[in-house]
């Protein structure tokens, strides 16, 4: 019965999407067995404007008016209890599957009971089984009525274009990459110490610090304090190794930047290793409590995997992460280490660890490449706060085009900007 109450709670919280799909699926049938939930659903399904408005309180009052006098129950209290049964609608398809399964079982049981007293021969048994099969098929057909509607698909694409998606904050990457969309995995990959976490840190700063977009950051490899220090350096142009000391000394620009990041809508998680079940639980909670729009895994090599083959388990984990993000309307951003074989050549998709699964699930892939062993003159440039070139290759994208862009990497202040210029002295 809890699944029925949970599903009814989801219907009332999201009448336009969830309610419409349930109505389309069951049509005139009432799939609920619990008497109170069954009556509430029936009253709701007969409202004239049940899915045209998201005014929940109005809907609750209209349902209460329809049920007045039935069973001598305080219906408004019952409806409020159903609505508050779940804090969010994230798992509504799971509850739907449970309700659907029980509904199917009851339909089959009803047909069996009605036909048992008519059995006189083996032919009657065969006929009864055919009737049960037909009933089950009928239920499955109802379940699938809303699965393919090309008009809705086009409308969703129009809505997506109107929303516009989110940006990385680096114009030349956005030009090739296209918008960041919920459920579409952005992979940032490179060899060790090239700058993949630094680039993702710049994206986080752009989204949450400069544009107030809520996000969840799993920083498996680097403590949150160090990530924040890099972001402060990129905001102030200071040396990332010195900002914490300057903060302790009360340097005003640095203090203000730290406070700005503290107040940004970022949920930090720096636990060293988590299972995908723990990550998904954190995703659901942060979606409900903080309305996060993106989630970062830095990097996937630290996810606690099962006991199967490592590449297969990693591919499975990424699929689960992608699926959960899509359900929640969250943009998944994952950081991936490249295989050792990429050291001798420019990186490609085939250098991704578990490359088959990651390439298949990724919608957008950024491959970073630069020489990590710096020459003396390059070290001098870094010390003077001048940029080094770093190549960002867009190896896969759904909405833009593939290609390379040469960006400016300010290692001194952990900043990445558009368009490397060799004689550029300081970041803009």
N, C-alpha and C positions, 0 to 999 in steps of 0.2 A: 504493500500500500504506500510505502514511502516514495517509491518511484512514481506512482500516480500523482501524489501530492507535489512532488518535485517538478514533474512535467507540467502540471497545471500552473504552478508558480511561474515557470518559464513562459508559458503561453500568455499569462496576464502581464508579465514584465515586458514582453516583446510581441505585441499582438500583430504588428504589421508583417513581420518575417516569420516567426515561429508559429504564431496563431494561424496565419494564412496557409502555411504548409500542412499543419495538422488538419485543418478543415478540408484541404484539397485531398489529403491522403485518405481520411476516413469518410469523407463526404457526409452522408446522413447518419452514419453509425456513431454510437457513443462508445469509445474504446475503454472507458473506465468502469471498474467494478465497485470501488468504494462509494457508498451511497452519497456522501456529502460531496465528494469530488465530482461524481457523476452528475449530480443536480446542478452544481456550479458550472460545469462545462456546458450542460444543456442550456442553462439560462444565458451564458455568454454567447454560445453559438447562434442563438436566436435574436441577439441584439441587432438592430438595423444597421448601425455604423460601427460594428465591433473592431474593424481593422483600419478604419479611416483616420483614427486619431490615437495618439500615444498618451492621452490624458487618462492615466491609470485610475485616479480617484473618481473621475466621472464614470468610468466603466464599472468600478466597484459598487458605486451607489446604484447604477442601473441594474446590475445583477441582483443587488439586495432587494430592490423594488420588485423584481420578477419573482423572487423566492419568498417574499413575505407571506407568512401564514403556513408555509410548508414545514411540517414536522415540528412546529413550535420551537424553532432554533433561532438564536441571535445570529443571523446570517452575515451581518457586516463583520462581526468578530471572527467568524469562520473564514470569510474571504480574506481578511487581513492576515490571519494566521497562515493561510495558503501562500499569499504573496510574499510574506516574510520567511517562508520555509527555506528559501535559497537566497544567498546574497547576490548571485549573478546567474547568467544563463549559459555559462561556458560548456557544461556537460549535458546540454539538453538532449542531444542525439543519443547519448548513452541511456538516459531515462526513457526516451522514446522507444529504443530497442527493447527495453524490459517490458514496457507497457504493451508494445506490439506483440511480443512473444506470448504474454499472458492472454491477450485478446485473441490471438490465433488459437491458443490452446482451448479457450472457452468456446470458440466457434466450432472447433472440431468435436469437442465433448458434447455440445448441444446436438449436433447432427447424429453422433453415435447413440446418444440416449434416446433420441426420437425414433431411431430406426431399429433398435435392438429387439423390440417386441414383435417386429414384423419378420424376423428371421425364421424361416422354415426349412431352408435348403442351402446348399453351397452356393447356388446362384444368388440367393439373397445376400449372403456375406460379401460376394464379389460386388454386387450392386451398391451395398452400403459403403464399401471401401472407395468405390468410384465417387460416391456422393461426398465423402469426406475429402478426397483429393480435389474435387471440384471446388469445395468450400475453401480449402487452403489456397488454391490457385487464385480464387476470387479475391481473397484477402491480400495476397502478394501483388496482384494487379493493382489494387487500390493503393498499396504502398508505393508503387512505382509511377503513379500517374503524374507526379510533379518533377520527375527526374530530368526531363529534356524539354525545354521550351526555348527555341532560338530567339524569340522576342525578348525574353528575360535576359538571355545571355548578351544580346546587343545592348540592352538597357544598362546592364551592369558595367559593360565596357564604356558606355557613355558616362556613367557615374564616375568610373575610375579616372577618365580623362578630365572630368570637371574638377575632381579632388586634386589632381596634379601630383600626388605622391610627395615624398620628402627628398631632400637634396643632401649630398655629401659635404657641401660647402666649398668644394673645389670645382670651379666652373668648367675647366677643360676635361675633368673626369666625368662630370654630369653630362657634358655634351655628347660623349660616347656612350656612357652607361645608361642614360635614361633615368626615370624616377625610381626611388626606392618604394616598393609596394608591400603591403602586408602579406605574409606567407611566402614571399619570394626571396629565397636565400641569397644574400650577398656574401661571397667568399673573398676574403683578403688573404693572399698567400705569398710567401717569400721564404728564402733561406733564413737561418739564424742570424740575428743582428742586422738585417737589412733595413727594417723599419715598418714591419706590418702592424705591430702594436702601436707604434707612433702614429701611423696613418689613421688607425681606428680611433685613437685618442683625439685626433683632430676632428674626426666626424662626430664623436660624442660631444666635444666642446661646441661645435657648430650647432648641433641639434638641441642640446639641453641647456647649455650655458647661454648661448647667444639667441636661441629661438624658443626656449622654454618648453621643449618637447619632452615628455616624461619617458624614461627608459630604464632598463635593468641591465647592469653590467656585471657579468661573472668574470672577475679578473683572477684566473687560476694561477697564472705565472708570476704576476707582479702585485705587490701589496697596493691597496687602494691609495695609501698615502703617497706612494711614488707616482701613481697615475695622476693624482690630483696635482702633485708638484710639476709634472710635465705640462699639464694644462695651464697652470699658473704661468709657467715660463713662456708658453706660446701666446698667452694674453699680454704679457708684460715685455717680452723680448729679453728677459734676464736669463742668465745661465741656469739651466734646470738643476744643476748640482748645488746651486747656492740659494735657491728660493726659500727653502725651509729655514736656513739660517737667517735670511733677511726677514722672514715672517716672525721669527723669534725676537729679532731686534726691533720689530715694529715698523719696518719700512712701509710707508703708507700705501703705495701702489700695489705692493705685494699683498699686504693685509686685505686690501679691498678686493683683490682678485681671488684670494682664498675664500673670503666671505661670499663672493658671488657664486663660486662653485659649491660651497656648503649649502647655499640656498637654492641651487638648481635642482630640478625634479629628477635626480638620478638615484636609483636604488643600487647600492654597491654590495657585492658578495665576493669576498676574497678567499673563501674556503678552498683549500688546495685541490680537492678532488671530490666530485659529486657524481652520483649515478643519474641516469636520465630521468628516473622516477622523481628524484629530489629536485632536479632542474624544472621538470614539468609542474611539480607542486608549487615551486616558487613563482613560476610564470603565471599560474592561475591566480595565486594570491595577489601578486603585484598588479595583474590586470584588473582584478576586482577592487583593490584598495587604492591603487595609484593611477589607473587608466593608462598604463605604459603603452607606447607606440612602437618601440623597438627593443630588442634584446640581443646582447652581445655575449658570445662565448669566446674567450681569449685564453688559451686556444683549445681546440677540440682534442688534442693529444692528452689532455688531463682529465677527460671524462672517464669515470669509472665504468668499465665495460664488463660484459658477461664473460663466460668461460669458453666461448667458441673462438673461431679464427678472428684475429684482431681486426683485419680489414672489414670482414663481414659484420662484426659487432659495431664497428665505428660507422659503417654505412647505415646500419639499422638505427643507431642512435640519432644520426642526422635526419633520417626520415621522420622519426618520432618528433624531433624538435621542430622540423618544418611543419608537420601536420598540426602540432599544438599551436604554433604561432599563427597558422592560417585560420584555425578555429577561433582564436582570440583577436584576430585583426592586428597582429604584431609583426613588425619587420624583423626577420632573423638575420643577424650579422655574425658570421663565424670566421675565426682566424685559424689558418691552417699552415702547418710546417711543410715545406717542400722536401721531396726525397733528396738524399745525398747526391744522386746522379745529376742534379741540376747545377752542381758546383762548376762543372766544366763548360756549361753552355747557358744560353738565355732560357729562362724557365718557360714551360708550356703546360697545358692542361695535363699531359701525361706524367708530369712530375708531382702532381698532388698525391699525397698519401691516401690510400684507398680511392685512387683517382676515378675509377669507374663509377662508384656510388656517389662521390661528391660532385663530379661533373654532371651526373644525371639529375641530381636534386637541386643543384645551384641554378639560379636564374641569371645571376651576374657574377663574374669572376674578375678580380683585379690581381694581376701578378706584378710584384715589385722586383726590380733588379738594379743593383749597383755593386761596385767593388767595395767590399767591407774592409780590406787591408789598405789603409790610406797611405799615400806617399807623404813625405815630409811637408811639401808645399800644401797638400790638402789638409793636413793636420793644422797647419798655420792658418788656413782659411777658416777652419772650424773655430779655432781659438779666437779669431778676430770677429766672429759672429757672421761670417760670410757663408753663402749657400754652396752646397754640392749638388751635382745633378743626380736625379733618381728617375728611372724609367717606370712608368705605370702602364702596364699593358692590360687593356680590356680584352680578355680572352674569350669571354662569353657574355652576351646580353640579349634580353628579349626585346628591348624597345629602341636601342640605339644601334651602334655599329662597332665592330672590333677594331683595334688599332693601338698604337703606343702614343703616349704623351710624355714629354720630358718636364718633370716638375723640379722645383727648388726645395731642397732639404736643408733646413737650418738645424743641424745637430745640436748646436750650442743652446738653442731655445726650444727644441722639440717641436718645430713648426714645419709644416709642408704647405707650399704655396704654388700657384700656377706659374708656368713658363720660366724655366731656369735661364738666367742671364749671367754670364760668367763674371762680369765686373760689378755685379750687384753687391752693395756693401751691407745693407741692413734690410730686414723684412719690412714690408709696407705696414 
